[in-house]
């Protein structure tokens, strides 16, 4: 696949239908030894960049060491980037070429896959960063290899989740590629212990750089949402309200009236908003705008990281929350109790795998396949009201596979289930209950 080609539209919705990138049979890596700066000689390195101080420092330092480098950045419809080409401009002073890889549609497909799976993580938040890493690494690997790169370099730190995600996705999708993590390289860590040292180094190289005002937190953004963490947010005494929403407003700043919105769901996927059919990317952008202006949704979470530590984050994902809520209403109508139980297990499996950088693993693919089967009947039109950060159900219509029959569940007289028919069922259950009680197996205190 070339840098200009895209995977099928269904790749991120149905990854279990597609094989991994073909790998030469001679490649049988048993371990992934740590790469150091000296190991990059005679190799072409693709650097994942954001245009920030870290990216400029790494690109410049590698070039100074004589390494052949190319920079790559992913266009994920980041709401904090007005123009993704600004990254190219920011990286230009380093003397490196920066290639922008358009992954907006792939990111939208990933959003839909996660929405269908209802795959929220610890603290109930949509794991927008974990989702983006699967899309980013897959897309950038294709572009890097098309340009002859044999090493992927990422700027993740040695304390977080992203180092594991970047490297594991590289290992499973392109095991022939090596990985260089500059912020685990003792030489670079000693040379650049802080941002001031990076600024001084770049200025010495004739590159303008500035630490800028101290930030109260850092932000990672993509189409699905934003995650805010670090700095002041590391203290549990700091309120989450220090965050300034980028995709909307805090509830107290939202309009003083309810906005009613209808979302059409087909087989677990949103396909239209307010009667207007849209593709995944356009639909996500519209849902983000609607949810954002109504103060939906900020979530504070103290999550469990892959490496065993806990991390605090404040997350906004207005479109994911709006669409996810609507899908859940259709699921409630179309799934039986046992189907719901299997769905929840599968959803948790998908969520954990995305968080752990294992989206393309067999277990995740199997869970997604199960979810696809369970969501097959999930078609209907949901109308919801949005008001100052709240979402509430208004109606469910045109849902032919609904299992709900008001006559059966009514407390009033109806033509539904005959109340007296429950007697036999209760008597059968009583046999086991009485036997367990007499056998002393029930502990009431």
Secondary structure, 3 states (H helix, E strand, C coil): CCCCCCCCCCCCCCHHHCCCCCCCCCCCCCCCCCCCHHHHCCCEEEEECCCCHHHHHHHHHHHHCCCEEEEEEEECCCCCCCCCCHHHHHHHCCCCCEEEEECHHHHHHHHHHHHHHCCEEHHHEECHHHHHHHHHHHHHHHHHHHCCCCEEEECCCCCCCHHHHHHHHHHHHCCCCEEEEHHHCHHHHHHCCCHHHHHHHHHHCCCCCCCCCCCCCEEEEECCEEEEECHHHHCCCCCHHHCCCCCCCCHHHCCCCCEEEEEEEECCEEEEECCEECCHHHHHHHHHHHHHHCCCCEEEEEEECCCCCEEEEEEECHHHHHHHHHHHHHHHHHCCHHHHHHHHHHHHHHHHHHHCCCCCCHHHHHHHHHHHHHCCCCCEEEEEEEECCEEEEEEEECCCCCCCCHHHHCCCCCCCCCHHHHHHHHHHHHHHHHHHHHCCCCCCC
